[in-house]
Amino acid sequence: MRLNTIAPRPGAKHRTKRLGCGESSGHGKTSGKGHKGQNARSGGSIRIGFEGGQMPMHRRLPKKGFNNSAFGYDFAVVNLADLELKFSDGATVDETALRAISLVKGGAWDGVKILGTGTLTKKLHVSVDRISASAKAKIEAAGGSFAPLPKKTGKPEASA
């Protein structure tokens, strides 16, 4: 056996489709795209579910079920590792202090939640909306304290 005698298995290779190379190529003239029309054009395709302007099926069918997401709260999340870096020993941590050092950005939050990722060696006085159990344990182990803010009773309406 020599390199010049090695051939691929039968059927492993086939001719490429040569589009628009004359009538005898098998794919000449319209190149397999039919006669004119939207799909014969460059970029001419319609999105999945489009029904030619008719009201699409996903809008015609009734919507069933219930989703609680409209009644949930969105909390800005801050980790203990960030508090360790940004605050000094004995500092008070609340939403205004967190916004002042840019750990909480934007105005779309319903409150602030402290999570227990990282270690804490400083004594901090934390007053936020929510706190995880591990974060509370680490804050109290470091000699700090946690004072929860009063719970919100209803989600504020979105202003238009």
TIVO-2410 file (N, C-alpha, C; in nm, 3 decimals):
# residues 160
REC num residu      c1      c2      c3 atome chaine
REC   1      M   0.085  -0.118   0.000     N      A
REC   1      M   0.000   0.000   0.000    CA      A
REC   1      M   0.089   0.123   0.000     C      A
REC   2      R   0.053   0.217  -0.086     N      A
REC   2      R   0.127   0.342  -0.095    CA      A
REC   2      R   0.030   0.458  -0.080     C      A
REC   3      L   0.084   0.575  -0.047     N      A
REC   3      L  -0.001   0.691  -0.026    CA      A
REC   3      L  -0.081   0.727  -0.150     C      A
REC   4      N  -0.026   0.703  -0.268     N      A
REC   4      N  -0.098   0.740  -0.388    CA      A
REC   4      N  -0.208   0.640  -0.425     C      A
REC   5      T  -0.217   0.531  -0.350     N      A
REC   5      T  -0.323   0.433  -0.378    CA      A
REC   5      T  -0.437   0.440  -0.277     C      A
REC   6      I  -0.422   0.523  -0.172     N      A
REC   6      I  -0.527   0.533  -0.070    CA      A
REC   6      I  -0.640   0.621  -0.124     C      A
REC   7      A  -0.762   0.572  -0.112     N      A
REC   7      A  -0.879   0.647  -0.158    CA      A
REC   7      A  -0.983   0.646  -0.047     C      A
REC   8      P  -1.066   0.750  -0.041     N      A
REC   8      P  -1.171   0.750   0.060    CA      A
REC   8      P  -1.275   0.642   0.031     C      A
REC   9      R  -1.351   0.604   0.133     N      A
REC   9      R  -1.452   0.500   0.116    CA      A
REC   9      R  -1.557   0.545   0.017     C      A
REC  10      P  -1.616   0.455  -0.055     N      A
REC  10      P  -1.719   0.493  -0.152    CA      A
REC  10      P  -1.836   0.563  -0.083     C      A
REC  11      G  -1.876   0.677  -0.137     N      A
REC  11      G  -1.987   0.753  -0.082    CA      A
REC  11      G  -1.946   0.857   0.021     C      A
REC  12      A  -1.818   0.856   0.063     N      A
REC  12      A  -1.773   0.952   0.164    CA      A
REC  12      A  -1.756   1.091   0.105     C      A
REC  13      K  -1.727   1.100  -0.024     N      A
REC  13      K  -1.709   1.229  -0.089    CA      A
REC  13      K  -1.808   1.241  -0.204     C      A
REC  14      H  -1.861   1.362  -0.221     N      A
REC  14      H  -1.949   1.384  -0.336    CA      A
REC  14      H  -1.926   1.525  -0.387     C      A
REC  15      R  -1.973   1.547  -0.507     N      A
REC  15      R  -1.954   1.678  -0.569    CA      A
REC  15      R  -2.031   1.784  -0.493     C      A
REC  16      T  -1.974   1.905  -0.488     N      A
REC  16      T  -2.046   2.016  -0.426    CA      A
REC  16      T  -2.152   2.066  -0.521     C      A
REC  17      K  -2.259   2.122  -0.464     N      A
REC  17      K  -2.366   2.178  -0.544    CA      A
REC  17      K  -2.317   2.309  -0.605     C      A
REC  18      R  -2.311   2.315  -0.739     N      A
REC  18      R  -2.263   2.435  -0.807    CA      A
REC  18      R  -2.383   2.514  -0.853     C      A
REC  19      L  -2.414   2.620  -0.780     N      A
REC  19      L  -2.534   2.697  -0.807    CA      A
REC  19      L  -2.511   2.798  -0.918     C      A
REC  20      G  -2.610   2.811  -1.006     N      A
REC  20      G  -2.608   2.914  -1.108    CA      A
REC  20      G  -2.503   2.895  -1.215     C      A
REC  21      C  -2.462   2.770  -1.239     N      A
REC  21      C  -2.359   2.746  -1.340    CA      A
REC  21      C  -2.419   2.685  -1.466     C      A
REC  22      G  -2.528   2.741  -1.512     N      A
REC  22      G  -2.587   2.694  -1.637    CA      A
REC  22      G  -2.693   2.589  -1.615     C      A
REC  23      E  -2.774   2.570  -1.719     N      A
REC  23      E  -2.887   2.477  -1.711    CA      A
REC  23      E  -2.842   2.334  -1.687     C      A
REC  24      S  -2.731   2.295  -1.745     N      A
REC  24      S  -2.691   2.154  -1.737    CA      A
REC  24      S  -2.629   2.116  -1.603     C      A
REC  25      S  -2.605   2.212  -1.515     N      A
REC  25      S  -2.544   2.178  -1.387    CA      A
REC  25      S  -2.643   2.111  -1.293     C      A
REC  26      G  -2.770   2.120  -1.327     N      A
REC  26      G  -2.872   2.064  -1.238    CA      A
REC  26      G  -2.924   2.166  -1.139     C      A
REC  27      H  -2.851   2.275  -1.121     N      A
REC  27      H  -2.894   2.381  -1.030    CA      A
REC  27      H  -2.874   2.515  -1.097     C      A
REC  28      G  -2.901   2.521  -1.225     N      A
REC  28      G  -2.881   2.646  -1.298    CA      A
REC  28      G  -3.001   2.738  -1.290     C      A
REC  29      K  -2.997   2.844  -1.364     N      A
REC  29      K  -3.103   2.944  -1.375    CA      A
REC  29      K  -3.143   2.999  -1.239     C      A
REC  30      T  -3.242   2.938  -1.171     N      A
REC  30      T  -3.289   2.995  -1.045    CA      A
REC  30      T  -3.217   2.938  -0.924     C      A
REC  31      S  -3.121   2.849  -0.944     N      A
REC  31      S  -3.036   2.794  -0.837    CA      A
REC  31      S  -3.116   2.728  -0.726     C      A
REC  32      G  -3.224   2.662  -0.761     N      A
REC  32      G  -3.302   2.591  -0.662    CA      A
REC  32      G  -3.393   2.679  -0.579     C      A
REC  33      K  -3.409   2.808  -0.618     N      A
REC  33      K  -3.491   2.901  -0.540    CA      A
REC  33      K  -3.626   2.929  -0.603     C      A
REC  34      G  -3.663   2.861  -0.710     N      A
REC  34      G  -3.792   2.884  -0.773    CA      A
REC  34      G  -3.792   3.013  -0.853     C      A
REC  35      H  -3.912   3.060  -0.887     N      A
REC  35      H  -3.925   3.179  -0.970    CA      A
REC  35      H  -3.964   3.299  -0.885     C      A
REC  36      K  -3.875   3.394  -0.875     N      A
REC  36      K  -3.897   3.520  -0.803    CA      A
REC  36      K  -3.957   3.495  -0.664     C      A
REC  37      G  -4.029   3.587  -0.613     N      A
REC  37      G  -4.092   3.569  -0.482    CA      A
REC  37      G  -3.998   3.605  -0.368     C      A
REC  38      Q  -4.056   3.611  -0.248     N      A
REC  38      Q  -3.981   3.657  -0.131    CA      A
REC  38      Q  -3.861   3.568  -0.101     C      A
REC  39      N  -3.878   3.438  -0.110     N      A
REC  39      N  -3.770   3.347  -0.073    CA      A
REC  39      N  -3.662   3.338  -0.179     C      A
REC  40      A  -3.682   3.398  -0.295     N      A
REC  40      A  -3.578   3.401  -0.396    CA      A
REC  40      A  -3.484   3.519  -0.374     C      A
REC  41      R  -3.524   3.611  -0.287     N      A
REC  41      R  -3.444   3.732  -0.264    CA      A
REC  41      R  -3.338   3.710  -0.157     C      A
REC  42      S  -3.237   3.795  -0.163     N      A
REC  42      S  -3.133   3.790  -0.060    CA      A
REC  42      S  -3.194   3.838   0.073     C      A
REC  43      G  -3.180   3.757   0.177     N      A
REC  43      G  -3.237   3.792   0.306    CA      A
REC  43      G  -3.386   3.774   0.313     C      A
REC  44      G  -3.444   3.714   0.210     N      A
REC  44      G  -3.589   3.703   0.203    CA      A
REC  44      G  -3.639   3.582   0.277     C      A
REC  45      S  -3.661   3.595   0.404     N      A
REC  45      S  -3.720   3.486   0.480    CA      A
REC  45      S  -3.810   3.548   0.586     C      A
REC  46      I  -3.903   3.472   0.636     N      A
REC  46      I  -3.995   3.523   0.738    CA      A
REC  46      I  -3.966   3.453   0.869     C      A
REC  47      R  -3.998   3.519   0.977     N      A
REC  47      R  -3.967   3.464   1.108    CA      A
REC  47      R  -4.057   3.345   1.139     C      A
REC  48      I  -4.014   3.264   1.232     N      A
REC  48      I  -4.092   3.148   1.274    CA      A
REC  48      I  -4.221   3.195   1.339     C      A
REC  49      G  -4.331   3.138   1.299     N      A
REC  49      G  -4.460   3.174   1.356    CA      A
REC  49      G  -4.533   3.283   1.280     C      A
REC  50      F  -4.469   3.343   1.179     N      A
REC  50      F  -4.536   3.448   1.102    CA      A
REC  50      F  -4.640   3.384   1.011     C      A
REC  51      E  -4.761   3.439   1.010     N      A
REC  51      E  -4.870   3.380   0.934    CA      A
REC  51      E  -4.922   3.476   0.828     C      A
REC  52      G  -4.837   3.552   0.769     N      A
REC  52      G  -4.876   3.638   0.659    CA      A
REC  52      G  -4.962   3.756   0.701     C      A
REC  53      G  -4.950   3.801   0.822     N      A
REC  53      G  -5.029   3.914   0.869    CA      A
REC  53      G  -5.152   3.871   0.946     C      A
REC  54      Q  -5.191   3.745   0.931     N      A
REC  54      Q  -5.301   3.692   1.012    CA      A
REC  54      Q  -5.257   3.690   1.157     C      A
REC  55      M  -5.353   3.705   1.249     N      A
REC  55      M  -5.320   3.702   1.391    CA      A
REC  55      M  -5.253   3.569   1.425     C      A
REC  56      P  -5.129   3.573   1.475     N      A
REC  56      P  -5.055   3.448   1.496    CA      A
REC  56      P  -5.119   3.359   1.604     C      A
REC  57      M  -5.088   3.231   1.593     N      A
REC  57      M  -5.147   3.133   1.682    CA      A
REC  57      M  -5.118   3.164   1.829     C      A
REC  58      H  -4.998   3.207   1.860     N      A
REC  58      H  -4.964   3.232   2.001    CA      A
REC  58      H  -5.038   3.352   2.058     C      A
REC  59      R  -5.095   3.436   1.973     N      A
REC  59      R  -5.177   3.547   2.020    CA      A
REC  59      R  -5.326   3.514   2.016     C      A
REC  60      R  -5.365   3.415   1.934     N      A
REC  60      R  -5.506   3.377   1.925    CA      A
REC  60      R  -5.550   3.290   2.041     C      A
REC  61      L  -5.458   3.209   2.092     N      A
REC  61      L  -5.494   3.113   2.196    CA      A
REC  61      L  -5.510   3.184   2.331     C      A
REC  62      P  -5.601   3.137   2.415     N      A
REC  62      P  -5.619   3.201   2.546    CA      A
REC  62      P  -5.499   3.174   2.637     C      A
REC  63      K  -5.468   3.270   2.719     N      A
REC  63      K  -5.357   3.255   2.813    CA      A
REC  63      K  -5.414   3.202   2.944     C      A
REC  64      K  -5.357   3.095   2.994     N      A
REC  64      K  -5.406   3.035   3.116    CA      A
REC  64      K  -5.297   3.030   3.220     C      A
REC  65      G  -5.337   3.021   3.343     N      A
REC  65      G  -5.242   3.004   3.451    CA      A
REC  65      G  -5.214   3.134   3.524     C      A
REC  66      F  -5.130   3.125   3.624     N      A
REC  66      F  -5.100   3.237   3.710    CA      A
REC  66      F  -4.950   3.241   3.733     C      A
REC  67      N  -4.896   3.362   3.739     N      A
REC  67      N  -4.753   3.378   3.761    CA      A
REC  67      N  -4.732   3.478   3.874     C      A
REC  68      N  -4.657   3.439   3.971     N      A
REC  68      N  -4.638   3.524   4.090    CA      A
REC  68      N  -4.531   3.630   4.071     C      A
REC  69      S  -4.464   3.633   3.957     N      A
REC  69      S  -4.349   3.723   3.942    CA      A
REC  69      S  -4.387   3.870   3.954     C      A
REC  70      A  -4.510   3.905   3.924     N      A
REC  70      A  -4.552   4.044   3.934    CA      A
REC  70      A  -4.558   4.091   4.078     C      A
REC  71      F  -4.565   3.997   4.172     N      A
REC  71      F  -4.578   4.033   4.313    CA      A
REC  71      F  -4.449   4.013   4.391     C      A
REC  72      G  -4.340   3.979   4.323     N      A
REC  72      G  -4.214   3.955   4.391    CA      A
REC  72      G  -4.138   4.083   4.417     C      A
REC  73      Y  -4.029   4.071   4.490     N      A
REC  73      Y  -3.942   4.184   4.521    CA      A
REC  73      Y  -3.808   4.164   4.452     C      A
REC  74      D  -3.748   4.272   4.408     N      A
REC  74      D  -3.614   4.268   4.349    CA      A
REC  74      D  -3.518   4.337   4.444     C      A
REC  75      F  -3.426   4.258   4.498     N      A
REC  75      F  -3.331   4.312   4.595    CA      A
REC  75      F  -3.193   4.329   4.531     C      A
REC  76      A  -3.127   4.438   4.566     N      A
REC  76      A  -2.987   4.455   4.529    CA      A
REC  76      A  -2.906   4.366   4.622     C      A
REC  77      V  -2.814   4.289   4.567     N      A
REC  77      V  -2.739   4.191   4.645    CA      A
REC  77      V  -2.599   4.243   4.672     C      A
REC  78      V  -2.556   4.233   4.800     N      A
REC  78      V  -2.421   4.273   4.841    CA      A
REC  78      V  -2.363   4.159   4.923     C      A
REC  79      N  -2.239   4.121   4.894     N      A
REC  79      N  -2.173   4.014   4.967    CA      A
REC  79      N  -2.089   4.069   5.082     C      A
REC  80      L  -2.065   3.984   5.181     N      A
REC  80      L  -1.983   4.024   5.296    CA      A
REC  80      L  -1.841   4.060   5.255     C      A
REC  81      A  -1.790   3.995   5.151     N      A
REC  81      A  -1.654   4.025   5.105    CA      A
REC  81      A  -1.644   4.171   5.060     C      A
REC  82      D  -1.751   4.224   4.998     N      A
REC  82      D  -1.751   4.364   4.957    CA      A
REC  82      D  -1.755   4.458   5.077     C      A
REC  83      L  -1.831   4.421   5.180     N      A
REC  83      L  -1.837   4.503   5.301    CA      A
REC  83      L  -1.701   4.505   5.371     C      A
REC  84      E  -1.633   4.392   5.369     N      A
REC  84      E  -1.500   4.383   5.431    CA      A
REC  84      E  -1.402   4.478   5.364     C      A
REC  85      L  -1.411   4.490   5.232     N      A
REC  85      L  -1.318   4.576   5.158    CA      A
REC  85      L  -1.350   4.725   5.173     C      A
REC  86      K  -1.479   4.758   5.173     N      A
REC  86      K  -1.519   4.898   5.160    CA      A
REC  86      K  -1.543   4.972   5.291     C      A
REC  87      F  -1.577   4.900   5.399     N      A
REC  87      F  -1.613   4.967   5.523    CA      A
REC  87      F  -1.505   4.950   5.629     C      A
REC  88      S  -1.493   5.049   5.717     N      A
REC  88      S  -1.396   5.041   5.827    CA      A
REC  88      S  -1.464   4.980   5.949     C      A
REC  89      D  -1.384   4.948   6.049     N      A
REC  89      D  -1.434   4.883   6.170    CA      A
REC  89      D  -1.529   4.978   6.244     C      A
REC  90      G  -1.646   4.927   6.286     N      A
REC  90      G  -1.743   5.005   6.360    CA      A
REC  90      G  -1.837   5.088   6.274     C      A
REC  91      A  -1.832   5.072   6.143     N      A
REC  91      A  -1.916   5.152   6.053    CA      A
REC  91      A  -2.060   5.102   6.053     C      A
REC  92      T  -2.149   5.192   6.015     N      A
REC  92      T  -2.290   5.157   5.999    CA      A
REC  92      T  -2.318   5.133   5.851     C      A
REC  93      V  -2.375   5.018   5.822     N      A
REC  93      V  -2.403   4.980   5.684    CA      A
REC  93      V  -2.554   4.986   5.662     C      A
REC  94      D  -2.598   5.078   5.576     N      A
REC  94      D  -2.737   5.085   5.534    CA      A
REC  94      D  -2.741   5.118   5.386     C      A
REC  95      E  -2.861   5.132   5.330     N      A
REC  95      E  -2.872   5.151   5.185    CA      A
REC  95      E  -2.805   5.280   5.140     C      A
REC  96      T  -2.817   5.387   5.216     N      A
REC  96      T  -2.754   5.513   5.175    CA      A
REC  96      T  -2.602   5.502   5.176     C      A
REC  97      A  -2.546   5.431   5.275     N      A
REC  97      A  -2.401   5.412   5.280    CA      A
REC  97      A  -2.354   5.324   5.164     C      A
REC  98      L  -2.433   5.223   5.130     N      A
REC  98      L  -2.396   5.135   5.019    CA      A
REC  98      L  -2.404   5.208   4.885     C      A
REC  99      R  -2.502   5.298   4.870     N      A
REC  99      R  -2.511   5.376   4.747    CA      A
REC  99      R  -2.398   5.479   4.739     C      A
REC 100      A  -2.355   5.531   4.851     N      A
REC 100      A  -2.247   5.632   4.852    CA      A
REC 100      A  -2.116   5.574   4.801     C      A
REC 101      I  -2.092   5.444   4.826     N      A
REC 101      I  -1.966   5.383   4.779    CA      A
REC 101      I  -1.991   5.295   4.656     C      A
REC 102      S  -2.108   5.308   4.593     N      A
REC 102      S  -2.144   5.241   4.467    CA      A
REC 102      S  -2.151   5.089   4.475     C      A
REC 103      L  -2.182   5.034   4.592     N      A
REC 103      L  -2.209   4.891   4.598    CA      A
REC 103      L  -2.352   4.861   4.557     C      A
REC 104      V  -2.440   4.960   4.568     N      A
REC 104      V  -2.576   4.949   4.517    CA      A
REC 104      V  -2.595   5.061   4.417     C      A
REC 105      K  -2.631   5.025   4.295     N      A
REC 105      K  -2.649   5.124   4.188    CA      A
REC 105      K  -2.789   5.111   4.131     C      A
REC 106      G  -2.839   5.220   4.076     N      A
REC 106      G  -2.970   5.218   4.011    CA      A
REC 106      G  -3.082   5.237   4.111     C      A
REC 107      G  -3.196   5.278   4.062     N      A
REC 107      G  -3.307   5.306   4.150    CA      A
REC 107      G  -3.420   5.206   4.140     C      A
REC 108      A  -3.402   5.094   4.071     N      A
REC 108      A  -3.511   5.000   4.045    CA      A
REC 108      A  -3.522   4.891   4.152     C      A
REC 109      W  -3.450   4.902   4.262     N      A
REC 109      W  -3.450   4.796   4.364    CA      A
REC 109      W  -3.557   4.821   4.468     C      A
REC 110      D  -3.612   4.712   4.522     N      A
REC 110      D  -3.709   4.721   4.630    CA      A
REC 110      D  -3.641   4.718   4.766     C      A
REC 111      G  -3.513   4.694   4.770     N      A
REC 111      G  -3.439   4.690   4.895    CA      A
REC 111      G  -3.302   4.630   4.873     C      A
REC 112      V  -3.233   4.603   4.984     N      A
REC 112      V  -3.097   4.549   4.980    CA      A
REC 112      V  -3.093   4.420   5.059     C      A
REC 113      K  -3.022   4.320   5.007     N      A
REC 113      K  -3.003   4.195   5.078    CA      A
REC 113      K  -2.854   4.167   5.091     C      A
REC 114      I  -2.810   4.129   5.210     N      A
REC 114      I  -2.670   4.095   5.236    CA      A
REC 114      I  -2.657   3.944   5.231     C      A
REC 115      L  -2.561   3.894   5.151     N      A
REC 115      L  -2.534   3.751   5.140    CA      A
REC 115      L  -2.403   3.719   5.208     C      A
REC 116      G  -2.384   3.592   5.247     N      A
REC 116      G  -2.271   3.553   5.330    CA      A
REC 116      G  -2.147   3.510   5.256     C      A
REC 117      T  -2.129   3.547   5.130     N      A
REC 117      T  -2.008   3.508   5.056    CA      A
REC 117      T  -1.890   3.590   5.106     C      A
REC 118      G  -1.784   3.524   5.147     N      A
REC 118      G  -1.665   3.593   5.196    CA      A
REC 118      G  -1.658   3.587   5.348     C      A
REC 119      T  -1.550   3.645   5.401     N      A
REC 119      T  -1.531   3.648   5.546    CA      A
REC 119      T  -1.540   3.791   5.596     C      A
REC 120      L  -1.570   3.804   5.723     N      A
REC 120      L  -1.584   3.937   5.782    CA      A
REC 120      L  -1.505   3.939   5.912     C      A
REC 121      T  -1.413   4.036   5.924     N      A
REC 121      T  -1.334   4.049   6.046    CA      A
REC 121      T  -1.364   4.180   6.118     C      A
REC 122      K  -1.441   4.269   6.056     N      A
REC 122      K  -1.469   4.400   6.114    CA      A
REC 122      K  -1.605   4.400   6.182     C      A
REC 123      K  -1.615   4.480   6.286     N      A
REC 123      K  -1.741   4.494   6.359    CA      A
REC 123      K  -1.826   4.596   6.285     C      A
REC 124      L  -1.935   4.550   6.224     N      A
REC 124      L  -2.022   4.637   6.146    CA      A
REC 124      L  -2.163   4.634   6.203     C      A
REC 125      H  -2.231   4.748   6.193     N      A
REC 125      H  -2.371   4.759   6.234    CA      A
REC 125      H  -2.454   4.768   6.107     C      A
REC 126      V  -2.524   4.660   6.074     N      A
REC 126      V  -2.593   4.648   5.946    CA      A
REC 126      V  -2.742   4.670   5.966     C      A
REC 127      S  -2.801   4.754   5.879     N      A
REC 127      S  -2.945   4.779   5.882    CA      A
REC 127      S  -2.996   4.783   5.738     C      A
REC 128      V  -3.041   4.666   5.689     N      A
REC 128      V  -3.093   4.654   5.553    CA      A
REC 128      V  -3.223   4.575   5.556     C      A
REC 129      D  -3.283   4.556   5.437     N      A
REC 129      D  -3.413   4.489   5.428    CA      A
REC 129      D  -3.406   4.340   5.456     C      A
REC 130      R  -3.308   4.272   5.398     N      A
REC 130      R  -3.298   4.127   5.414    CA      A
REC 130      R  -3.153   4.089   5.438     C      A
REC 131      I  -3.134   3.971   5.499     N      A
REC 131      I  -3.000   3.919   5.522    CA      A
REC 131      I  -3.009   3.767   5.523     C      A
REC 132      S  -2.907   3.701   5.470     N      A
REC 132      S  -2.908   3.555   5.472    CA      A
REC 132      S  -2.863   3.508   5.611     C      A
REC 133      A  -2.897   3.384   5.643     N      A
REC 133      A  -2.864   3.328   5.774    CA      A
REC 133      A  -2.713   3.322   5.795     C      A
REC 134      S  -2.639   3.284   5.690     N      A
REC 134      S  -2.493   3.274   5.704    CA      A
REC 134      S  -2.430   3.412   5.723     C      A
REC 135      A  -2.485   3.514   5.653     N      A
REC 135      A  -2.432   3.649   5.668    CA      A
REC 135      A  -2.458   3.702   5.808     C      A
REC 136      K  -2.576   3.676   5.861     N      A
REC 136      K  -2.609   3.721   5.996    CA      A
REC 136      K  -2.517   3.656   6.099     C      A
REC 137      A  -2.492   3.526   6.082     N      A
REC 137      A  -2.404   3.455   6.175    CA      A
REC 137      A  -2.262   3.510   6.169     C      A
REC 138      K  -2.212   3.541   6.051     N      A
REC 138      K  -2.075   3.593   6.038    CA      A
REC 138      K  -2.064   3.734   6.094     C      A
REC 139      I  -2.168   3.816   6.076     N      A
REC 139      I  -2.165   3.952   6.129    CA      A
REC 139      I  -2.164   3.949   6.281     C      A
REC 140      E  -2.249   3.864   6.340     N      A
REC 140      E  -2.255   3.855   6.485    CA      A
REC 140      E  -2.129   3.790   6.542     C      A
REC 141      A  -2.067   3.697   6.468     N      A
REC 141      A  -1.943   3.634   6.513    CA      A
REC 141      A  -1.828   3.735   6.515     C      A
REC 142      A  -1.834   3.835   6.425     N      A
REC 142      A  -1.730   3.938   6.421    CA      A
REC 142      A  -1.755   4.049   6.523     C      A
REC 143      G  -1.867   4.039   6.599     N      A
REC 143      G  -1.897   4.140   6.700    CA      A
REC 143      G  -1.991   4.249   6.652     C      A
REC 144      G  -2.043   4.236   6.533     N      A
REC 144      G  -2.133   4.336   6.480    CA      A
REC 144      G  -2.277   4.305   6.515     C      A
REC 145      S  -2.369   4.384   6.457     N      A
REC 145      S  -2.510   4.364   6.485    CA      A
REC 145      S  -2.592   4.384   6.358     C      A
REC 146      F  -2.712   4.326   6.359     N      A
REC 146      F  -2.803   4.341   6.246    CA      A
REC 146      F  -2.937   4.390   6.298     C      A
REC 147      A  -2.983   4.502   6.243     N      A
REC 147      A  -3.115   4.555   6.277    CA      A
REC 147      A  -3.199   4.555   6.149     C      A
REC 148      P  -3.300   4.468   6.140     N      A
REC 148      P  -3.380   4.464   6.017    CA      A
REC 148      P  -3.469   4.586   6.003     C      A
REC 149      L  -3.488   4.629   5.879     N      A
REC 149      L  -3.582   4.736   5.852    CA      A
REC 149      L  -3.722   4.677   5.853     C      A
REC 150      P  -3.825   4.760   5.878     N      A
REC 150      P  -3.962   4.705   5.875    CA      A
REC 150      P  -3.996   4.647   5.738     C      A
REC 151      K  -4.067   4.533   5.739     N      A
REC 151      K  -4.100   4.467   5.613    CA      A
REC 151      K  -4.199   4.551   5.533     C      A
REC 152      K  -4.180   4.548   5.402     N      A
REC 152      K  -4.273   4.617   5.313    CA      A
REC 152      K  -4.397   4.532   5.298     C      A
REC 153      T  -4.513   4.595   5.300     N      A
REC 153      T  -4.638   4.519   5.294    CA      A
REC 153      T  -4.690   4.499   5.153     C      A
REC 154      G  -4.664   4.591   5.064     N      A
REC 154      G  -4.712   4.577   4.927    CA      A
REC 154      G  -4.610   4.628   4.829     C      A
REC 155      K  -4.604   4.564   4.714     N      A
REC 155      K  -4.508   4.607   4.612    CA      A
REC 155      K  -4.553   4.743   4.559     C      A
REC 156      P  -4.462   4.840   4.556     N      A
REC 156      P  -4.500   4.972   4.504    CA      A
REC 156      P  -4.536   4.964   4.356     C      A
REC 157      E  -4.634   5.042   4.317     N      A
REC 157      E  -4.677   5.044   4.177    CA      A
REC 157      E  -4.569   5.106   4.090     C      A
REC 158      A  -4.551   5.051   3.971     N      A
REC 158      A  -4.452   5.105   3.877    CA      A
REC 158      A  -4.506   5.235   3.820     C      A
REC 159      S  -4.426   5.339   3.826     N      A
REC 159      S  -4.469   5.468   3.773    CA      A
REC 159      S  -4.448   5.471   3.622     C      A
REC 160      A  -4.546   5.521   3.551     N      A
REC 160      A  -4.537   5.522   3.404    CA      A
REC 160      A  -4.472   5.648   3.354     C      A
***
